[in-house]
Amino acid sequence: MGVAKGVTGAYAAWDQMLDELKPGEEYLVLGASWQGQKQEVYDYFIDFHRRRQKKNVKARFLFVPGTRQLVKKHGSSYFPLAQVRFLPKSVYEGMQINIYHNKVLMFVWRKSR
């Protein structure tokens, strides 16, 4: 895929990942955060995890500190077929890494200028 920018680039990367994963396979997320300040991003995540569950793709998440309430609020949309843990407070929170097959997706979260 190369380098993609913006929310649409992130959506394309996640959608490609889900397309490439087969039922029963798993991906890992380091630094999961429910990033995004817009409702459309939250809506996308809810839809993505519904599609993931329908396809029977498993996930393991290490969420950044300070996300327990969001995880609790949105948990029903992704908990089936997922394991969730939380990183310690001292861990950098500006990057998310997804690992699947022999690929690594790196998301660097920054606010638009």
BELUR-V865192 format. One record per backbone hydrogen bond with DSSP energy under -1.0 kcal/mol. CO is the residue of the C=O (numbers start at 0). NH is the residue of the N-H. E is the energy in kcal/mol with one decimal. If there is no record, write none. Layout:
<<CO NH E> <CO NH E>>
//
This chain:
<<5 9 -1.8> <6 10 -2.7> <7 11 -2.2> <8 12 -2.0> <9 13 -2.6> <10 14 -2.9> <11 15 -2.4> <12 16 -2.2> <13 17 -2.5> <14 18 -2.4> <15 19 -2.1> <16 20 -1.5> <21 24 -2.5> <24 57 -3.0> <26 59 -1.8> <27 98 -2.5> <28 61 -2.3> <29 96 -2.7> <31 63 -2.7> <37 40 -1.1> <37 41 -1.3> <38 42 -2.9> <39 43 -2.2> <40 44 -2.4> <41 45 -2.2> <42 46 -2.4> <43 47 -3.4> <44 48 -2.6> <45 49 -1.6> <46 50 -2.4> <47 51 -2.5> <48 52 -2.3> <49 53 -2.3> <50 54 -1.8> <51 56 -2.4> <52 55 -1.1> <55 23 -3.5> <57 26 -1.5> <58 82 -2.0> <59 28 -2.5> <60 84 -2.0> <61 30 -1.9> <61 31 -1.8> <62 86 -3.4> <66 70 -2.7> <67 71 -2.6> <68 72 -2.7> <69 73 -2.7> <70 74 -1.0> <73 76 -1.9> <74 77 -1.4> <74 78 -3.0> <78 81 -2.4> <80 58 -2.0> <82 60 -3.1> <84 62 -3.0> <87 90 -1.7> <93 108 -2.0> <95 106 -3.4> <96 29 -3.0> <97 104 -3.0> <98 27 -2.5> <99 102 -3.5> <102 99 -2.0> <104 97 -2.8> <106 95 -2.8>>
//
